[in-house]
C-alpha cells in the first residue's frame, strides 16, 4: 500500500519513478500503444504485469514494451516463451528467479548503464508482488536507475475488488509459511489486525491454511476464497472461515488452481488510551484498598504507564483525598 503524498512532496520524490514516456491526457489523442519505440526508452527497467489466467488481459502497451526492450527477464523461460510467442514477441529472454535474483542485479544494472532497456515479468501477475523482483528493483533504485511499472493484472487487487470486504484498508500478506508452527505463529500476529487480510495459497496447502485461519483468526470471521481468477472456471466463495474450511474439505471448493484468500479485519478494540485509563483506575482502587503508601503507588504507576512521577503522585493524592472525604 502507498502512503498519501501531497503535491509538494511529489515534486521531490523518487526521480526514478517519474514517467517521461508519453501519457494520454485531455489534449492528447488516445494512443493504442502498438508502436514499441513510442513507449520504450533506453536504460529503463520495465515491470510488466502479465495475465493471471486470461491472455486478453495483457494490455496493448504491455505488448509494445515487451517488443521494444532488448532483454526480457522472467521466472521460467519456457513458461514465458509460450506467452511471448502468442503475442509475437521475439526478444531475448533470460531467467531471473528467487535462486539467482541477487546474482543477476549486477548484470541487469550493466545492461541499463549501456543504454539497453529491460522488461521484468513473472509467471503471472505483477512482478515483485509475492514474486521475484523486489530485490532487483531496490538495488537498481539505489544505483539511480529508472524503474517504470506497466500495470495490469494483480490477483490480490482483483479478488479484493469483488470480495465485498472492506477495501479502504487492507493488509497484503502473500503466502503464509508452509510449516505448521510458523504458519500458526504468523496468523496469531495477524489476529488483531483491523484491516482486511489478503493471502495467496497453493492448492496443496489451501486446506491446511483455512483450518489454521479458522483456529487462529476465529471461525466466525467473514472471508472469501477466490480460485482460478479470470479463467473459465473462476469462483469466488463467501462465508465465514468455518464454512469455507468445510467447503474445501468436502470438495465443494476443489483443491486445484491458484487461490486468493481474503479475511475481514479484526473488530475494533479499545484504544490504548482507553485501556490505559481503565487499568490505572483499577490499579488505584486495589492499591488504595490495601492501604499501600502513596509514594509506592505513584512509583508503580510510573513503571506501568507513560506518566511522570509528579503526575502519578498528584493522581494518587487526589484519590486519597476522595477516600478521606468519603
C-alpha positions in Angstrom: 0.0 0.0 0.0 1.2 3.5 -0.7 1.1 6.4 1.8 -0.7 9.6 0.8 1.5 12.2 -0.8 0.9 15.8 -1.3 1.8 17.8 -4.4 4.9 19.4 -2.9 6.4 16.1 -1.8 5.7 14.5 -5.1 7.9 17.0 -6.9 11.0 15.9 -5.0 10.3 12.2 -4.5 11.7 9.3 -6.3 13.2 10.5 -9.6 13.4 7.0 -10.9 9.6 6.8 -11.0 9.0 10.0 -12.9 7.5 9.0 -16.3 8.9 10.6 -19.4 7.1 8.3 -21.8 4.0 9.7 -23.5 0.9 9.5 -21.3 -2.5 10.3 -22.7 -4.1 13.4 -21.2 -7.1 15.6 -22.0 -5.4 17.2 -25.0 -3.7 14.2 -26.5 -5.3 11.8 -28.9 -5.7 8.3 -27.5 -2.7 6.2 -28.3 -3.3 2.4 -28.9 0.2 1.7 -27.6 1.1 -0.6 -30.5 4.3 1.3 -31.5 7.2 -0.2 -29.4 9.6 2.7 -29.9 7.0 5.2 -28.7 6.8 3.5 -25.2 10.4 2.2 -24.6 13.3 4.4 -23.5 16.9 3.4 -23.2 18.3 2.4 -19.8 15.0 1.7 -18.1 13.7 -1.4 -16.3 10.0 -2.0 -17.1 7.9 -4.1 -14.7 5.4 -5.6 -17.0 2.3 -7.2 -15.4 1.2 -10.4 -17.3 -2.2 -12.1 -17.3 -3.2 -14.3 -14.3 -5.2 -16.6 -16.4 -6.8 -14.7 -19.4 -4.5 -13.8 -22.2 -6.8 -11.0 -23.2 -5.8 -9.1 -20.1 -2.4 -8.2 -21.4 -2.6 -4.6 -22.5 -1.5 -3.3 -25.9 1.0 -1.1 -24.1 2.5 -4.1 -22.3 2.9 -5.9 -25.6 4.5 -2.8 -27.2 7.0 -2.6 -24.3 7.8 -6.3 -24.5 8.5 -5.9 -28.2 10.6 -2.7 -27.7 13.0 -3.8 -25.0 16.3 -5.6 -25.7 16.0 -8.2 -22.9 13.1 -9.8 -21.0 13.9 -11.3 -17.6 11.4 -13.9 -16.4 10.9 -16.6 -13.7 10.7 -19.5 -16.1 11.9 -19.1 -19.7 9.7 -22.0 -21.1 6.6 -20.6 -19.5 7.4 -17.1 -20.6 8.1 -18.2 -24.2 4.6 -19.5 -24.6 3.1 -16.1 -23.6 5.6 -14.2 -25.7 5.1 -16.4 -28.8 1.3 -15.9 -28.5 1.9 -12.1 -28.9 4.7 -12.4 -31.5 7.4 -11.1 -29.1 10.9 -12.4 -30.2 13.1 -10.6 -27.8 16.0 -12.2 -25.9 14.8 -14.0 -22.7 16.8 -14.7 -19.6 15.9 -16.4 -16.3 15.5 -14.3 -13.2 14.0 -16.2 -10.2 14.3 -16.4 -6.5 17.5 -18.5 -6.7 19.5 -16.2 -8.9 17.9 -12.8 -8.4 20.8 -11.4 -6.3 23.4 -12.5 -8.7 21.5 -11.0 -11.7 21.5 -7.5 -10.2 24.9 -6.5 -11.5 24.2 -7.9 -15.0 20.9 -6.0 -15.3 22.5 -2.8 -14.0 25.2 -3.1 -16.6 22.7 -3.5 -19.4 20.8 -0.5 -18.2 24.1 1.5 -17.9 24.8 0.6 -21.5 21.5 2.0 -22.6 19.7 -1.2 -23.1 16.1 -1.4 -21.9 14.9 -4.5 -19.9 11.5 -5.9 -19.1 10.8 -8.0 -16.0 7.8 -10.3 -16.0 6.6 -13.0 -13.6 4.8 -16.2 -14.5 1.5 -14.5 -13.8 0.5 -11.1 -12.4 2.6 -8.2 -11.3 6.4 -8.6 -10.8 7.8 -8.2 -7.3 4.4 -8.8 -5.7 4.9 -12.2 -4.0 7.2 -12.9 -7.0 10.9 -12.3 -7.8 11.8 -8.7 -8.5 11.7 -6.7 -5.3 15.4 -7.2 -4.5 16.3 -6.3 -8.1 14.2 -3.1 -8.1 15.5 -2.0 -4.7 19.1 -2.4 -5.8 18.6 -0.7 -9.1 16.8 2.2 -7.5 19.7 2.6 -5.1 22.0 2.7 -8.0 20.0 5.5 -9.6 18.4 3.6 -12.5 14.9 4.3 -13.6 12.2 1.7 -13.0 8.8 2.0 -14.7 5.7 0.0 -13.9 3.5 -1.2 -16.8 0.3 -2.1 -14.7 -2.0 -4.9 -15.3 -3.4 -8.0 -13.6 -2.9 -8.5 -9.9 -4.7 -11.4 -8.2 -4.8 -9.7 -4.8 -6.5 -6.5 -6.1 -8.8 -8.3 -8.5 -10.1 -10.5 -5.6 -10.4 -7.6 -3.2 -12.4 -5.6 -5.6 -15.0 -8.4 -5.9 -14.9 -9.6 -2.4 -17.4 -7.3 -0.7 -14.9 -6.9 2.2 -13.6 -3.5 3.3 -11.2 -2.3 0.6 -10.3 1.0 2.3 -7.6 -0.6 4.4 -6.1 -3.9 3.6 -3.0 -5.9 4.6 -1.4 -7.9 1.8 0.4 -10.9 3.5 1.0 -13.1 0.4 2.0 -16.7 1.1 2.0 -17.9 4.7 4.8 -20.1 5.9 4.5 -23.7 4.8 5.4 -25.2 8.2 2.5 -25.7 10.7 4.1 -23.9 13.7 5.4 -21.0 11.7 2.1 -20.5 10.0 0.2 -20.6 13.3 2.6 -18.0 14.8 2.2 -15.7 11.8 -1.6 -15.9 12.0 -1.6 -15.2 15.7 0.3 -12.0 14.9 -2.3 -11.0 12.3 -5.3 -11.9 14.5 -5.7 -8.4 15.8 -5.0 -6.6 12.5 -8.1 -4.5 11.8 -7.5 -4.3 8.0 -8.8 -6.9 5.5 -6.2 -9.6 5.2 -5.1 -10.9 1.8 -3.3 -14.2 1.3 -2.1 -16.2 -1.6 -2.1 -20.0 -1.3 -1.1 -23.1 -3.3 -3.7 -25.8 -4.0 -1.8 -28.5 -1.9 -1.9 -26.2 1.2 -5.3 -24.5 0.9 -7.0 -26.9 3.3 -4.3 -26.6 6.0 -4.2 -22.8 5.6 -8.0 -22.4 6.0 -8.0 -24.8 9.0 -5.2 -22.8 10.6 -7.0 -19.5 9.9 -10.2 -20.8 11.4 -8.3 -21.7 14.6 -6.2 -18.6 15.0 -8.4 -15.9 13.4 -11.7 -17.2 14.6 -14.2 -19.5 12.9 -16.8 -16.8 12.6 -14.6 -14.4 10.8 -16.1 -13.4 7.4 -13.9 -14.4 4.4 -13.8 -15.0 0.7 -11.9 -17.7 -1.3 -11.1 -16.8 -4.9 -10.0 -19.6 -7.2 -8.8 -19.5 -10.9 -9.5 -15.8 -11.2 -10.1 -14.6 -14.8 -10.2 -18.2 -16.1 -13.2 -20.1 -17.4 -13.9 -21.8 -14.0 -13.3 -18.7 -11.9 -15.0 -19.0 -8.5 -15.4 -16.6 -5.5 -17.0 -18.2 -2.5 -18.0 -16.1 0.5 -18.8 -17.3 4.1 -17.2 -17.5 7.5 -13.9 -19.4 7.9 -15.7 -22.4 9.4 -17.9 -22.7 6.3 -15.0 -22.2 3.8 -12.8 -24.7 5.6 -15.6 -27.3 5.4 -16.2 -26.4 1.8 -12.7 -27.3 0.9 -12.8 -30.5 3.0 -16.0 -31.6 1.3 -14.7 -30.9 -2.2 -17.3 -28.1 -2.8 -14.2 -25.9 -3.4 -11.8 -28.1 -5.4 -8.2 -28.1 -4.3 -6.9 -27.2 -7.8 -5.6 -23.9 -9.2 -4.2 -20.9 -7.5 -6.0 -19.4 -4.5 -6.5 -15.9 -3.1 -8.0 -15.9 0.4 -9.4 -12.7 1.9 -10.4 -12.4 5.6 -12.2 -9.5 7.2 -10.2 -7.5 9.7 -10.5 -7.9 13.5 -13.2 -6.0 15.4 -12.0 -2.6 16.6 -10.7 -2.8 20.2 -10.3 -0.3 23.0 -7.7 2.3 22.2 -4.5 2.1 24.2 -5.5 5.3 25.9 -8.9 4.0 27.0 -7.4 0.7 28.1 -4.7 2.5 30.0 -7.2 4.7 31.8 -9.3 1.7 32.9 -6.2 -0.2 34.0 -5.0 2.8 36.1 -8.3 3.2 37.8 -8.5 -0.5 38.6 -4.9 -0.5 39.9 -5.6 2.6 42.1 -8.7 1.0 43.6 -6.8 -2.2 44.5 -3.7 -0.5 46.0 -5.7 2.1 47.9 -7.9 -0.7 49.3 -4.7 -2.4 50.5 -3.7 0.9 52.1 -0.4 1.0 50.2 1.8 4.1 50.7 1.1 6.9 48.2 4.8 7.0 47.2 4.7 3.3 46.3 1.5 3.6 44.3 2.9 6.5 42.3 6.1 4.5 41.7 4.1 1.6 40.4 2.0 3.9 38.1 5.2 5.4 36.5 6.5 2.0 35.7 3.3 0.6 34.2 2.3 3.8 32.3 3.8 6.7 30.5 3.0 9.0 33.5 5.7 11.2 35.0 6.4 10.7 38.8 4.8 14.0 39.8 1.7 13.4 37.7 1.2 10.0 39.2 1.7 11.3 42.7 -0.8 14.0 42.1 -3.4 11.5 40.9 -2.8 9.3 44.0 -3.1 12.3 46.3 -6.3 13.3 44.7 -7.8 9.8 45.1 -6.6 9.7 48.7 -8.4 13.0 49.3 -11.6 11.5 47.8 -11.3 8.5 50.0 -10.8 10.6 53.2 -13.7 12.8 52.3 -15.9 9.8 51.7 
